[in-house]
Amino acid sequence: MATTTDQIHAEPIWRIRLRTSWKGFKKNWAIFSQNKIGLFGLGIIVLFAVMAILHPILMNTVWDPAIYDPFIGNDPEIFFNPAQPSLKHLLGTDPAGRDVLSQLMYSTRSEFILGMLAALTTVILATSVGAISAYYGGAIDSFFMRLADLINILPFLALLVVLSAFFDFGMIELALLIGILGGFGGTTIIFKAQALTIKVKPYIEAARIAGGSDMHIIFRHIVPNLMPLAFLNMMFTVTGAIFSEAALSFFGLLNLRISWGMMINTTQAAGYLLGGWKYWYLIVPAGLAITLLCMAFYLVGRALDEVVNPRLRRR
């Protein structure tokens, strides 16, 4: 009877895991919060997230879509010409007469989607391939490592330029391409090296003796232990994806209606890129947004490096 009562009152496994995860999160947050540059980067990311959330709210409540729509909006008082910042247009208008602030805020959502989708794709592929290569070794390991070497040899941005010239890439397609190249490239080598240290742990051998299948051991024991490193690499992948999109959009190689890179491309195509400080509002907002968001994810990644790697923590 006692055993039955204990089973009835036993705490559900999901609650135990949730409590353990929460304790781990609090411990890691305490370490992360001691890093000022990490908090600064996180603050910038939150600021851009607020901008992305506010844009549809402003469009539905405050701004007139005929004037502030980021695609077809145009102020009839300006007539398709760039205008200096004013109370009506806080960051001015672009060469097509569209509000720069509205374009900047709208594009923030696309940049977040691009970065996160590319990062998730990279992490899913790199953790899976790295764990499988480390576990099996032999021909499987040789194949994936040689593929990673081949991708690493190729100049990343130049490869994207060539592929974009031959294929019609939108934001989603670009994110998947960056994620695939990263997932089978250098990131795989990093995850494989970490997986090799996990493979020799006693609990891996215990799971094998207990009858666990190869897939069970890989995806239930090795891959979960790669997650801290995966989250760290996500931050750096987001930075690379945003920068790559900006470069390709500037050259007009992507099928996008609006993005931070496209805003600079529009300025260049209209002949205002070299117009000097007079037209700063056509270049600085988008350029500064790209720089700040890339920097923010990089700073958060550096701070997370201290969380993942105890040797880097301050004594």
ABEGO torsion letter per residue (X at the ends): XAAAAAAAABBBAAAAAAAAAAAAAAAAAAAAAABAAAAAAAAAAAAAAAAAAAAAAAAAAABBAAAABAAABBBAAAGGBBBBBBAABAAEBBAAGBBAAAAAAAAAAAAAAAAAAAAAAAAAAAAAAAAAAAAAEEAAAAAAAAAAAAAAABBAAAAAAAAAAABBBBAAAAAAAAAAAAAABAAAAAAAAAAAAAAABAAAAAAAAAGBBAAAAAAAAAAAAAAAAAAAAAAAAAAAAAAAAAAAAAAGABBBABBAAAAAAAAAAAGAAAAEAAAAAAAAAAAAAAAAAAAAAAAAAAAAAAAABAAABBX
